[in-house]
């Protein structure tokens, strides 16, 4: 496994990512899209998820492909970002055909950033506008760190953010991950600057600091946030030709990467969720061995992307938590 050219989910050819944020709101939206519909599935392991149209991602549903995936801040209000994306896609003539109508399929997930210091006293929900702006900003080189859905994100100990990573497998398949990290848990070990994800780091992508020399395995971490305030939401993607069931299995495997990079994760208070998608352009040579490798790569990429999100977060005036680079001079 080698690190992708850009080390972004857009190393999966055909995928693009758009970010939009509102600095006063201290929140934002991230959209993943492609030039044509793509296969997608979901796995939810957190106890407090917030989602839209995820039920249709089950393998036994009528619609097998989607037009976009949305990650958003704003808690339940952020689900309206999907409406802005759907409006934009409909204007482009995109969507599931029903007679002479087109209905864009835009599943989404949200994180809670309503208590991060931003101005949330809006008269009209701003997330539809942010969703449309993110769709209009699609690129193959999206910003990371304090960007998009991660703009106002916080973790249990440090400022969160938006992260991405990618890998090319020996089979020739590409896998990438995109994540907004707003976890109850911590991406770093205790009070150190070492990342839990360090064993999976490639080419010094988050400092080459190595694993922590030691940690207390008996430590019982207290919840650093209140009920409903956390969540890490992610997308893993590949060019391998997967069915919706195959994508669901990849999403399930990718959750291991979240557990490697955030301690604790998948708690009752988090809404941890992973979408998985495929552009279906590269056949599987061995359905079992290739699927096995894709799941492992998805977990590794997601762990790396989580660490990069925290590593790249930018300090800003009014921060409720310290950014990694502001706390650790070695960064």
VOFI-312338 format. One record per residue (C-alpha): residue in three letters; x, y, z. Coordinates in steps of 0.02 Angstrom, whole numbers, plus 50000, padded with zeros to 5 digits. Layout:
# VOFI-312338
ALAXYZ ...
//
This chain:
# VOFI-312338
UNK500005000050000 UNK500685017049950 UNK500075034549990 UNK499025042249853 UNK499685056049741 UNK498695070049825 UNK498365060449986 UNK496545065449966 UNK494945055849934 UNK494955063949761 UNK496375052049714 UNK494895040749675 UNK494675046749496 UNK493055055649460 UNK492705061449638 UNK492725079649690 UNK492465088349856 UNK491725105349893 UNK491855115150055 UNK490915130350118 UNK490895138850287 UNK490225154150377 UNK491525161750493 UNK490225170650601 UNK489185154850615 UNK490795145150647 UNK490135130350549 UNK490175123250375 UNK489735109750248 UNK490715097350143 UNK490025088849987 UNK490695073749893 UNK490095072349713 UNK490535064849545 UNK490075067649364 UNK488845053049369 UNK487915043449505 UNK488955031849613 UNK488615016849724 UNK488515020549910 UNK488125012650079 UNK488265017150262 UNK488725010150431 UNK488215018650594 UNK489075014250759 UNK488795029650865 UNK487355030950987 UNK486745048250934 UNK486755049550743 UNK485925063050638 UNK485595057850459 UNK484575060350302 UNK484105047050173 UNK485225033650247 UNK483845020550248 UNK483875019950059 UNK485705014750063 UNK485284997150119 UNK485654983949985 UNK483814978749970 UNK483184996149924 UNK482615001949752 UNK483935015449725 UNK485705008449719 UNK486665024349678 UNK486745042249742 UNK487145059149666 UNK488105066449814 UNK488545063749997 UNK488495077850124 UNK489405080550289 UNK488815095550387 UNK488945104850550 UNK487395112050632 UNK486655096750717 UNK484885093350653 UNK484835110350568 UNK486315105050461 UNK485285091650374 UNK484565105950272 UNK486245106850182 UNK485665091650084 UNK484195101750018 UNK485365115149950 UNK486415101749865 UNK484865093249795 UNK484215109749726 UNK485875112849639 UNK485955095449565 UNK484165096549505 UNK484605112549415 UNK485985102749327 UNK484745089549270 UNK485435076849393 UNK484405064349493 UNK483395048449492 UNK482185048849346 UNK480335047749389 UNK479295051649235 UNK479825068949177 UNK480535073349348 UNK482275071349421 UNK482515068149607 UNK484325069949664 UNK484815056849793 UNK485845065849926 UNK486115056550090 UNK486945066350228 UNK487545066150408 UNK487825079950535 UNK488905083950685 UNK488525095050833 UNK489445111850835 UNK488095123050908 UNK489095127351066 UNK490765131650987 UNK490655150551005 UNK489875154950838 UNK488335165650813 UNK486895153350801 UNK485485166050819 UNK484905164750639 UNK483175169450578 UNK483275157450432 UNK484205140950430 UNK485865144650340 UNK486345126850295 UNK485405125250131 UNK486395140250066 UNK488015132750132 UNK487615116150049 UNK487345124549881 UNK488955134549903 UNK489925118649940 UNK489215110449783 UNK489735125449681 UNK491505124249753 UNK491885106349697 UNK493735103249666 UNK494995089149665 UNK496085098449792 UNK494945103249937 UNK495595112350090 UNK495805102350250 UNK495925106550434 UNK494805121250478 UNK493705119250326 UNK491985113450271 UNK491055102350394 UNK492575102850508 UNK492645121850518 UNK491905122650693 UNK492315105050752 UNK493005101050924 UNK493635084851003 UNK493745079651184 UNK495435088251204 UNK495935097951047 UNK495145107450905 UNK494455095850771 UNK494345098150584 UNK494185090550411 UNK495425077150359 UNK495785066250209 UNK497005052650157 UNK497195040050017 UNK498125024449966 UNK498495014249810 UNK498464995449833 UNK499544982349748 UNK497984977149652 UNK497944994349572 UNK496374999749664 UNK496315016649750 UNK495505019949919 UNK495225036850002 UNK494435043850159 UNK493645060450205 UNK493155064450384 UNK492475078350494 UNK493155075550669 UNK492075081950811 UNK492335067450929 UNK492015065351114 UNK493665055851118 UNK495435061551087 UNK496545059450934 UNK498105060651042 UNK498765049451180 UNK498495057051353 UNK499355073751372 UNK500645069751237 UNK500775075951058 UNK500785058050990 UNK499305052550885 UNK498395036350917 UNK498445033850728 UNK500355034750722 UNK500625016250678 UNK499705018950514 UNK500535035350463 UNK501295036050288 UNK502725047550239 UNK502625059150389 UNK500885065550343 UNK500525071250521 UNK502245074850590 UNK503145057950593 UNK503135058650784 UNK502895040050804 UNK501835030950934 UNK501775037051113 UNK503165029051216 UNK501885023251344 UNK500105025951403 UNK499075019751548 UNK497975005551485 UNK496945006351645 UNK496455024651619 UNK494575027551618 UNK494245043051510 UNK492805053951571 UNK491585061051442 UNK492265078251395 UNK490645083451309 UNK488825082451353 UNK487505071351274 UNK487285075251090 UNK488805086751071 UNK489975074650983 UNK490095064850819 UNK491385059850689 UNK490655057950514 UNK491645050750370 UNK491635044550190 UNK492775030950121 UNK492845028649933 UNK493615017349803 UNK493685014749616 UNK493444995949640 UNK491844989149565 UNK490814985849721 UNK488974982349742 UNK487994991649874 UNK488264976649990 UNK490134977449955 UNK490154995949998 UNK489224992350159 UNK490544979550207 UNK491924992350169 UNK491045005250278 UNK490954992650420 UNK492804988650405 UNK493245007150399 UNK492495009650572 UNK494045000550638 UNK495055015550579 UNK493985027150684 UNK494285016250837 UNK496155016350804 UNK496255035250790 UNK495015041450922 UNK494955035251102 UNK493605032151151 UNK492525030950995 UNK490795024250950 UNK490105030051116 UNK488295032751164 UNK488605051551154 UNK489415051250980 UNK488465049350817 UNK489915040650729 UNK489505035950549 UNK490435030450393 UNK489785031550216 UNK490655020750086 UNK490555023449899 UNK491225016349736 UNK491435023849565 UNK491365005949495 UNK492705008249363 UNK494034995449410 UNK493504976949414 UNK493954965449557 UNK495194952049507 UNK494814941549661 UNK493144945649744 UNK493704939149914 UNK495524944449921 UNK495204961649844 UNK493734965149959 UNK494804960150107 UNK496174972250054 UNK494934986350021 UNK494224985050196 UNK495944985550274 UNK496465000350168 UNK494855009750210 UNK495195007750396 UNK496995013450377 UNK496515028450271 UNK495175033850392 UNK496355032850542 UNK497625043450447 UNK496305055950391 UNK495715058450571 UNK497475062450630 UNK497725074350483 UNK496115083550527 UNK496765087650701 UNK498555090550641 UNK497985103350511 UNK496705112750617 UNK497085131350621 UNK497025142050778 UNK495755156350768 UNK495175170150883 UNK493785164350996 UNK494265145850993 UNK493465135751133 UNK494865122951117 UNK496705124251073 UNK497265119150900 UNK498585105450896 UNK499905116750819 UNK499595130150950 UNK499765118151096 UNK501275108051039 UNK502795117950982 UNK503515102150904 UNK502125102850774 
//
